[in-house]
Amino acid sequence: MPNVDSSAAPAGDPGTSLTEQMRWLHARVRHHHPQVHRISIALYDSRHDTLKTYVDSSDVADRLTLYERPLADVPSLFELAHNHSARVIDDMAQLPQPHGEHTLWLLSHGYRSSYTVPLYQSAKLLGFLFFDSRRRGLFDSRLLHELQMYVQWCRLSVLNMFNLSQAVAGIATSAGARAHLRDIETGRHLDRLSSYSRLIAKAVAPQFGRDDEFIEHVYLFSPLHDVGKVGVADYVLLKPGPLTDEQRIAMQEHVALGARLIEEMMQEGGIVSTPYFQVLKNIVRCHHEFLDGSGYPQRVAGDAVPLEARIVATADIFDALTSVRPYRTPCSNDEALVELRRMADAGQLDPHCVSALARSPGGVTGIQQKFGLTA
């Protein structure tokens, strides 16, 4: 097995993004095997049963991004996932036609052979790891053996990100006996919120220079935006009508509580800061901030409000407006969008995020139908 140069930042280095880790890893692979021209990871989303591009390293400028497909629509990968087996293709041009979009993209960029490995945590499918080459028949038994340590590094890098989410979610789970955390509508709200957030993030990512990694981290961490509510009294959190001024102040304290919980978890659990950890912190600390500085608790404005927080704020307000509340009837989607546009025109919400929702009525309705919104 080849020796790996440890003088550079290793794959899994917590100070780098997963995209940077993948590029480092690819450089190490190509040092020993220069004809491995591309390495990529697609994530599996069990809630939507879809595969989504996530991170990659290749030698082409127009990388395959913003791509997703139901796993059931990719029979070959569905079979690999079902059988927990890897796959080698010696010449993709010889695959039965019609070719899928992914295969057509690979062929159009000169790739011919591939090695695909499903990634698991216990029995849970996380996604797939792909090695691609422009040389036919590259992936022989010797190369597959030498690639195994890189397979494990990729798996651990993905697991680190998922485990961070699960660790924070565990804070809320530990208080699961509390009524507001058991409420089924809360779970549906979080499913809708994360799905709206991903829809928005996918739409605005190109104009803000963000990638698939950013999109998936917003999706993964957005349900944790209100983790600080575990510290808010039930009589405030569950009040069926409008809050008094004093109760509203108590409710707003959930932002600071959430930020503190995450920092404490980070210190006590020995979790080192990472780029995706910063996305989580930004969502928790800034999802009630407005671009005009009228939000809370820090009253930051403009570019000081991180993009991930702007996305979650838009998704959260939209779901609140269109959901049933004891003290008011829900808005229609169109009515909610009118209010969001008003807030954007007033300088509170990001107009790009609002437009992303407005341009995807079918996507919004599909999310609502899937996750039980009664409007």
C-alpha positions in Angstrom: 0.0 0.0 0.0 1.4 3.4 -0.9 2.8 5.7 1.8 0.9 9.0 2.2 2.6 12.3 2.6 1.5 13.7 6.0 3.2 17.0 5.6 0.1 18.5 3.9 -3.3 18.9 5.6 -4.7 15.4 5.7 -8.1 14.3 4.5 -10.4 14.7 7.5 -8.5 17.8 8.8 -11.2 19.6 10.7 -9.8 23.0 9.6 -10.7 22.4 6.0 -14.0 22.0 4.1 -14.9 18.6 2.7 -14.3 19.9 -0.8 -10.7 20.9 0.2 -10.3 17.5 1.9 -11.4 15.8 -1.3 -8.9 17.7 -3.4 -6.1 16.8 -1.0 -7.2 13.2 -1.1 -7.3 13.2 -4.9 -3.8 14.7 -5.1 -2.5 11.8 -2.9 -4.3 9.3 -5.1 -3.0 10.8 -8.3 0.5 10.9 -6.9 0.5 7.1 -7.1 -2.2 6.6 -9.7 -2.3 9.5 -12.1 -5.0 8.1 -14.3 -7.6 8.3 -11.5 -9.0 11.6 -12.9 -12.0 12.2 -10.7 -13.3 11.3 -7.2 -16.7 12.4 -6.1 -19.3 11.7 -3.4 -23.1 11.7 -3.9 -25.2 11.8 -0.7 -28.4 9.8 -0.1 -31.3 11.6 1.4 -33.6 9.0 3.0 -36.4 11.5 3.7 -36.8 12.2 -0.1 -35.2 9.0 -1.3 -32.9 11.0 -3.6 -29.2 11.0 -4.5 -27.5 14.4 -4.7 -24.1 15.7 -5.8 -22.1 16.7 -2.8 -18.3 17.1 -3.2 -15.8 16.1 -5.9 -12.4 16.7 -7.3 -11.7 16.5 -11.0 -9.7 18.0 -13.8 -12.7 19.7 -15.6 -14.0 23.2 -15.1 -17.7 22.5 -15.5 -18.1 20.0 -12.7 -21.4 18.1 -12.3 -23.3 20.1 -9.7 -26.8 20.7 -8.5 -27.7 17.2 -9.7 -30.3 15.0 -7.9 -32.3 11.9 -8.8 -34.5 9.5 -6.9 -32.5 6.5 -6.1 -35.2 4.3 -7.6 -34.6 6.0 -10.9 -31.0 4.8 -10.9 -31.4 1.0 -10.9 -27.7 0.1 -11.0 -27.0 2.2 -7.8 -30.2 1.0 -6.2 -28.9 -2.6 -6.6 -25.5 -1.7 -5.2 -27.2 -0.1 -2.1 -29.5 -3.1 -1.7 -26.6 -5.7 -2.0 -24.0 -3.6 -0.1 -21.7 -4.2 -3.0 -19.2 -2.2 -5.0 -19.0 -2.1 -8.8 -16.4 -1.7 -11.5 -17.2 -0.6 -15.0 -14.4 -1.1 -17.5 -15.9 0.9 -20.3 -19.0 3.1 -19.7 -19.4 3.5 -23.5 -20.4 -0.1 -23.6 -23.2 0.2 -21.1 -26.8 -0.4 -22.4 -28.5 2.6 -23.8 -30.2 4.9 -23.3 -27.5 6.3 -20.9 -28.6 8.2 -17.8 -27.7 11.9 -17.4 -24.8 11.1 -15.1 -23.3 8.6 -17.5 -23.7 11.0 -20.4 -21.9 13.7 -18.5 -19.0 11.4 -17.7 -18.8 10.2 -21.3 -18.9 13.7 -22.7 -15.9 14.6 -20.5 -13.9 11.6 -21.7 -14.3 9.3 -18.7 -14.5 5.6 -19.5 -14.0 3.4 -16.5 -15.3 3.7 -12.9 -15.3 2.2 -9.5 -18.3 2.9 -7.3 -18.6 2.1 -3.5 -21.7 2.6 -1.4 -21.0 4.3 1.9 -22.7 3.2 5.1 -23.0 4.0 8.8 -24.0 0.6 10.2 -26.9 -0.4 7.9 -27.8 3.2 7.0 -26.9 4.3 3.4 -25.0 7.6 3.4 -24.3 7.9 -0.3 -21.8 6.7 -2.9 -18.2 7.2 -3.6 -17.1 7.3 -7.3 -13.6 7.0 -8.8 -13.5 7.7 -12.5 -10.8 7.4 -15.2 -10.4 8.3 -18.9 -8.5 5.0 -19.3 -10.6 1.9 -20.1 -10.2 -1.0 -17.7 -8.1 0.9 -15.1 -9.7 -0.5 -11.9 -8.1 -3.9 -11.6 -7.9 -5.9 -8.4 -4.5 -4.4 -7.3 -5.8 -0.8 -7.7 -9.0 -1.6 -5.8 -6.9 -2.9 -2.9 -4.8 0.2 -2.8 -7.8 2.5 -2.9 -9.4 0.9 0.2 -7.8 3.3 2.6 -9.0 6.3 0.6 -12.5 4.8 0.6 -12.4 4.7 4.4 -11.1 8.3 4.7 -13.9 9.5 2.5 -16.4 7.6 4.6 -15.0 9.1 7.8 -15.1 12.6 6.4 -18.8 12.2 5.6 -19.4 10.6 9.0 -17.8 13.5 10.8 -20.3 15.9 9.3 -23.3 13.7 10.0 -22.1 13.0 13.5 -22.0 16.7 14.3 -25.6 17.1 13.3 -26.6 14.1 15.4 -24.7 15.4 18.4 -26.5 18.7 18.4 -29.8 17.0 17.7 -29.1 14.9 20.8 -29.3 18.0 23.0 -33.0 18.2 22.0 -33.6 14.5 22.2 -32.4 14.5 25.8 -35.3 16.7 26.6 -37.7 14.7 24.5 -40.2 14.2 27.3 -41.2 17.8 26.9 -44.4 18.3 25.0 -43.2 20.8 22.6 -40.5 18.5 21.3 -42.8 15.5 21.0 -45.4 17.4 19.0 -45.8 15.8 15.6 -46.3 19.1 13.9 -42.9 20.2 15.1 -41.4 17.3 13.3 -43.3 18.1 10.1 -42.3 21.7 10.5 -38.7 20.8 10.6 -39.0 18.5 7.6 -40.7 21.3 5.6 -38.2 23.9 6.9 -35.2 21.9 5.8 -36.7 21.1 2.5 -37.6 24.7 1.8 -34.1 25.7 2.9 -32.5 23.3 0.5 -34.8 24.5 -2.3 -33.7 28.1 -1.7 -30.1 27.2 -1.2 -30.0 25.3 -4.5 -31.5 28.2 -6.3 -29.2 31.0 -4.9 -25.9 29.0 -4.5 -24.6 29.8 -8.0 -25.0 33.6 -7.7 -23.4 33.6 -4.3 -20.5 31.4 -5.4 -21.6 28.5 -3.1 -21.4 24.8 -4.0 -23.2 21.5 -3.3 -21.4 21.1 0.0 -22.9 24.4 1.2 -26.4 23.4 0.0 -26.3 20.1 1.9 -25.0 21.6 5.1 -27.8 24.2 5.1 -30.3 21.3 4.6 -28.7 19.2 7.3 -28.3 21.9 9.9 -31.4 24.0 9.3 -33.7 21.7 11.5 -31.4 22.6 14.5 -32.0 26.4 14.2 -34.3 26.4 17.3 -32.3 24.0 19.5 -32.2 26.7 22.2 -36.0 26.3 22.7 -35.2 23.4 25.0 -34.4 26.1 27.6 -37.7 28.1 27.1 -40.5 27.4 29.6 -43.4 25.4 28.3 -46.0 28.0 29.4 -44.3 30.4 27.0 -43.5 28.0 24.2 -46.9 26.3 24.2 -49.0 29.4 24.7 -51.9 29.2 22.3 -52.2 33.0 21.7 -50.0 36.0 21.2 -47.2 36.5 23.7 -46.9 39.4 26.2 -43.9 41.6 25.9 -42.2 39.8 28.8 -43.0 36.4 27.3 -41.7 37.5 23.9 -38.4 38.5 25.5 -38.2 35.1 27.1 -38.9 33.4 23.8 -36.2 35.5 22.0 -33.7 34.2 24.5 -33.7 30.8 22.7 -31.2 32.1 20.2 -28.6 32.9 22.9 -29.4 29.6 24.6 -28.9 27.7 21.4 -25.6 29.3 20.7 -24.4 28.6 24.2 -25.6 25.0 24.0 -23.6 24.4 20.8 -20.4 26.1 22.2 -20.7 24.0 25.3 -21.2 20.8 23.3 -18.2 21.8 21.2 -16.0 22.3 24.2 -17.2 19.3 26.3 -17.2 16.9 23.4 -13.8 18.0 22.1 -15.3 18.9 18.7 -12.9 21.1 16.7 -14.2 24.0 14.7 -14.8 23.2 11.0 -16.2 25.1 8.1 -19.5 23.2 8.3 -19.6 23.8 12.1 -19.6 27.5 11.3 -22.6 27.0 9.0 -24.5 25.5 12.0 -23.5 28.3 14.4 -24.5 30.9 11.9 -27.9 29.4 11.4 -28.5 29.1 15.2 -27.2 32.6 16.0 -28.6 34.6 13.1 -31.9 33.0 11.8 -33.9 35.8 13.4 -31.7 38.6 12.1 -33.0 40.9 9.3 -30.9 42.6 6.6 -32.1 46.1 7.8 -30.8 45.4 11.4 -34.3 45.1 12.9 -34.0 41.5 13.9 -32.7 39.9 17.1 -30.7 39.3 19.2 -27.6 41.0 17.7 -29.4 43.4 15.3 -26.7 42.8 12.7 -27.4 44.0 9.2 -26.5 43.6 5.5 -23.6 41.3 4.7 -23.2 40.6 8.4 -26.2 38.3 8.2 -24.7 35.1 6.8 -26.4 33.6 3.7 -27.3 30.4 5.4 -29.2 32.4 8.1 -31.0 34.4 5.4 -32.1 31.2 3.7 -33.4 29.6 7.0 -35.2 32.9 8.0 -37.1 33.0 4.7 -38.0 29.3 4.9 -39.0 29.6 8.6 -41.3 32.6 8.1 -42.9 31.0 5.0 -43.7 27.9 6.9 -45.0 29.8 9.9 -47.3 31.9 7.6 -48.7 28.8 5.8 -49.1 26.6 8.9 -52.1 26.3 11.2 -51.8 28.2 14.5 -54.3 28.2 17.4 -54.6 32.0 17.2 -54.9 32.5 13.4 -55.8 30.8 10.1 -53.0 29.9 7.7 -52.2 32.0 4.7 -52.3 30.5 1.2 -48.9 30.1 -0.5 -49.6 33.1 -2.7 -50.6 35.2 0.4 -47.5 34.2 2.2 -45.3 35.1 -0.8 -46.9 38.5 -0.9 -45.9 39.0 2.7 -42.4 37.7 2.1 -42.0 40.1 -0.9 -43.2 43.0 1.4 -40.5 42.1 3.9 -37.9 41.9 1.2 -38.9 45.3 -0.2 -38.7 46.7 3.3 -35.1 45.4 3.5 -35.7 42.6 6.0 -35.5 39.4 4.0 -33.1 38.6 1.1 -35.0 39.2 -2.1 -33.0 36.4 -3.8 -34.2 33.9 -1.2 -37.8 35.1 -1.5 -37.6 34.8 -5.3 -36.3 31.3 -5.1 -39.5 30.2 -3.3 -41.7 32.2 -5.7 -40.1 30.6 -8.7 -40.7 27.0 -7.5 -44.4 26.7 -6.8 -44.4 23.0 -7.7 -41.4 22.3 -5.4 -43.1 24.1 -2.5 -46.4 22.2 -3.0 -44.6 18.9 -3.3 -42.9 19.6 0.1 -46.2 20.5 1.7 -47.9 17.4 0.4 -45.0 15.1 1.5 -44.8 16.5 5.0 -48.4 16.9 5.9 -49.1 20.6 5.8 -52.8 21.4 6.1 -53.6 24.8 4.6 
